[in-house]
Amino acid sequence: MSKKLEGNGLWESSRMMLPQHKEQSLVRKDAPSPPPSEPPSNKEMEMMRDSVLLPVALQIVEKKSIEVEMSTQTLKLLYSAAAKILARSIREDVLKNRKALVERHIRVFEDIKDDSSLYYRYNCRGREDRFIMTKDFIRSEISVRIGRYAKSLVATLQEAANSNKTKKPE
């Protein structure tokens, strides 16, 4: 196969190279490469873990709320109302976490599942990597977090009850 117009720089093999394209490619080669992005901070890693754990905790609380509503328990109205308040609180935290991740240009994707672990990929300001969470860790961490939400709800209820006791009738 013969080379077309050899020596004038406009044709190389069978592709045409315009002078503007040649200038752009030279500029790209000369331009400094972007500095390597810094790894996510510990706080950002925690936010990424929260992006996985909080939605699962929300699903569990919502499922338990429905189960309690269908049950024949005497205090099902109280339990269901408490579960709905917990779910609302968790949902607010999920939304805050998502917003914070978007503001920091962080995205998290589920990658691989196996019998004992879940693998997640993330993109943090152009840096791609992954993290692993074992299913045992996820179960225990969700249990701890739901417990914290429940303690917070109980503390709020106790404060409200105490403030009603201290108010004196007029």
C-alpha positions as CSV (number, residue, x, y, z in Angstrom):
1,M,0.0,0.0,0.0
2,S,1.5,3.4,-1.0
3,K,1.6,6.4,1.2
4,K,-0.4,9.3,0.0
5,L,1.2,12.7,-0.4
6,E,4.2,11.6,1.6
7,G,6.2,14.4,3.2
8,N,3.7,17.3,3.3
9,G,2.3,16.4,6.8
10,L,-1.3,16.6,5.8
11,W,-1.8,12.9,5.3
12,E,-0.4,10.2,7.5
13,S,-1.3,6.7,6.3
14,S,-4.9,7.0,5.4
15,R,-6.0,9.6,8.0
16,M,-6.0,13.3,7.4
17,M,-4.3,15.6,10.0
18,L,-5.4,19.2,9.9
19,P,-3.0,21.8,11.2
20,Q,-5.5,22.8,13.9
21,H,-5.6,19.2,15.1
22,K,-1.9,18.9,15.1
23,E,-1.6,22.1,17.2
24,Q,-4.2,20.8,19.7
25,S,-2.4,17.5,20.1
26,L,0.9,19.3,20.7
27,V,-0.7,21.6,23.3
28,R,-2.1,18.6,25.1
29,K,1.3,16.9,25.2
30,D,2.9,20.1,26.6
31,A,0.2,20.9,29.1
32,P,1.0,19.7,32.6
33,S,-0.9,16.7,33.7
34,P,-3.4,17.3,36.5
35,P,-1.9,16.6,39.9
36,P,-2.9,13.3,41.3
37,S,-6.1,13.6,43.4
38,E,-5.7,13.2,47.1
39,P,-7.2,10.2,48.8
40,P,-10.4,10.6,50.6
41,S,-10.2,11.8,54.2
42,N,-11.4,9.6,57.1
43,K,-14.5,11.7,57.3
44,E,-15.2,11.1,53.6
45,M,-14.7,7.4,54.0
46,E,-17.2,7.4,56.9
47,M,-19.6,9.3,54.7
48,M,-19.2,6.6,52.0
49,R,-19.8,3.8,54.6
50,D,-22.9,5.8,55.7
51,S,-24.1,5.9,52.1
52,V,-24.2,2.1,52.3
53,L,-25.3,1.5,55.9
54,L,-28.1,4.1,56.4
55,P,-30.3,3.0,53.5
56,V,-30.2,-0.6,54.8
57,A,-31.0,0.6,58.4
58,L,-33.9,2.6,57.0
59,Q,-35.2,-0.5,55.2
60,I,-35.0,-2.6,58.4
61,V,-36.8,0.0,60.5
62,E,-39.6,0.5,57.8
63,K,-40.0,-3.3,57.6
64,K,-40.3,-3.6,61.3
65,S,-42.8,-0.8,61.4
66,I,-45.1,-2.6,59.0
67,E,-44.7,-5.9,60.9
68,V,-45.7,-4.2,64.1
69,E,-48.7,-2.6,62.5
70,M,-49.9,-6.1,61.3
71,S,-49.2,-7.7,64.7
72,T,-51.7,-8.2,67.5
73,Q,-49.5,-6.6,70.1
74,T,-51.2,-4.4,72.7
75,L,-48.8,-1.5,72.2
76,K,-48.6,-1.8,68.4
77,L,-49.7,1.8,67.9
78,L,-46.8,3.1,70.1
79,Y,-44.2,0.8,68.6
80,S,-45.3,1.7,65.1
81,A,-45.3,5.4,65.8
82,A,-41.8,5.1,67.3
83,A,-40.5,3.1,64.3
84,K,-41.9,5.8,62.0
85,I,-40.2,8.5,63.9
86,L,-36.9,6.6,63.7
87,A,-37.4,6.0,60.0
88,R,-38.0,9.8,59.4
89,S,-34.8,10.6,61.4
90,I,-32.8,8.0,59.4
91,R,-34.3,9.2,56.1
92,E,-33.2,12.8,56.9
93,D,-29.6,11.6,57.6
94,V,-29.6,9.6,54.3
95,L,-30.6,12.8,52.4
96,K,-28.0,14.9,54.2
97,N,-25.3,12.3,53.5
98,R,-26.2,12.1,49.8
99,K,-26.1,15.9,49.5
100,A,-22.7,16.0,51.2
101,L,-21.3,13.3,48.9
102,V,-22.5,15.2,45.8
103,E,-21.0,18.5,47.1
104,R,-17.6,16.7,47.5
105,H,-17.9,15.0,44.1
106,I,-18.0,11.5,45.6
107,R,-19.9,8.6,44.1
108,V,-20.2,5.1,45.5
109,F,-21.2,2.0,43.5
110,E,-21.9,-1.6,44.6
111,D,-19.3,-3.7,42.9
112,I,-19.2,-7.4,43.9
113,K,-21.0,-9.5,46.5
114,D,-19.8,-12.8,47.8
115,D,-20.8,-15.0,50.7
116,S,-19.1,-12.9,53.4
117,S,-18.3,-9.5,52.0
118,L,-19.6,-6.6,49.8
119,Y,-17.2,-4.7,47.6
120,Y,-17.9,-1.1,46.7
121,R,-16.2,1.1,44.2
122,Y,-16.0,4.9,44.7
123,N,-15.0,7.9,42.7
124,C,-13.7,10.7,44.9
125,R,-12.7,13.8,42.9
126,G,-11.4,11.7,40.0
127,R,-9.7,9.1,42.1
128,E,-11.1,5.6,41.8
129,D,-10.7,2.9,44.4
130,R,-12.8,0.5,46.4
131,F,-13.6,-0.6,49.9
132,I,-14.9,-3.8,51.4
133,M,-17.4,-4.4,54.2
134,T,-18.0,-7.8,55.6
135,K,-21.6,-8.8,56.1
136,D,-20.9,-9.3,59.9
137,F,-19.6,-5.7,60.1
138,I,-22.7,-4.4,58.3
139,R,-25.1,-6.3,60.6
140,S,-23.4,-5.2,63.8
141,E,-22.9,-1.6,62.6
142,I,-26.6,-1.3,61.6
143,S,-27.6,-2.7,64.9
144,V,-25.5,-0.1,66.7
145,R,-26.8,2.7,64.6
146,I,-30.4,1.8,65.1
147,G,-29.7,1.6,68.8
148,R,-28.3,5.2,68.7
149,Y,-31.4,6.5,66.9
150,A,-33.6,4.7,69.5
151,K,-31.6,6.2,72.4
152,S,-31.9,9.6,70.9
153,L,-35.7,9.2,70.5
154,V,-36.0,7.9,74.1
155,A,-33.9,10.9,75.4
156,T,-36.2,13.3,73.5
157,L,-39.3,11.7,74.9
158,Q,-37.8,11.8,78.5
159,E,-36.9,15.5,78.1
160,A,-40.5,16.2,76.9
161,A,-41.9,14.3,79.8
162,N,-39.7,16.1,82.3
163,S,-40.5,19.5,80.9
164,N,-44.2,18.7,81.2
165,K,-43.7,17.7,84.8
166,T,-41.9,21.0,85.7
167,K,-44.6,23.2,84.2
168,K,-46.9,24.3,86.9
169,P,-50.6,24.7,86.2
170,E,-51.8,28.3,86.3
